[in-house]
Amino acid sequence: MNKAKRTAVIAGNWKMNKTPAETTALINEMKPLVAGADCKVVLCVPAIDIPAAVEAAKGSNIEIGAENVHFKDSGAYTGEIAANMLVEAGVKYVVIGHSERRQYFGETDQTVNLRTLAAVKAGLTAIVCVGETLEQRELGYTETLLKFQTKMALTNVSAEDLKNIIIAYEPVWAIGTGVTATAEQADEGNGFVREAIAEVYGKDVAETVTVQYGGSMNAKNADELVAKVNVDGGLIGGASLKAEDFSVIVKAASK
Ligand code: PGA
């Protein structure tokens, strides 16, 4: 396993937090703290905040992401946003299949796959989330489920397009709960994801794919998590809303 073949990405997922004005203020606070990072720094923000975020991040090493994308190019899909709209607004990344969308908004493995295909076709980098619930873990299904979700999300994705895909392993029981997976559990989960990719695309390709960990990653535990061989950065919820904490995580991934 060779970590040097992969880029570490620290991505904030702001979820439904921050107004446009608050977005400008928070990014201005973050910019000097994350300047010169030796990893990619991304902030995925609510759609309404995208113009403010892109403007505030100009000239810095912060790239902006969205939190969802629709799979059609255009049409009668009230409330949805197409990939080309995001691209034109200056968005580079998009979170797809977050467990909150799977849980509250009817997202399925199939729609996750369709959104992923639409994102990469438009030139976005997709951050595709997979993860088991506590019940699934306790029943012993973690490996089966992570491999299934990963392969379903990547259906019809070419090896070439895989360059624009990041998988985020986010155990559902660790999201927003303050309960972090141990570094060993994170490494194991990320390893299952990588094995699934290897089973479809081969080991060499799998070694180049960035696999993040997400779920209560914070300024205190980031060092230990990102040090693991299979953990190539993180998807950060709560701690990405605080400039200082987020910058500590970025520094941990830069070592
Ligand atoms: P959390 O969220 O860091 O607040 O647990 C992570 C995520 O949902 O991406």
Residues whose N, C-alpha, C, O or C-beta is under 5 A from the ligand:
A	BS01	PGA	N13 A174 I175 G176 T177 G214 G215 S216 M217 L235 I236 G237 G238 A239
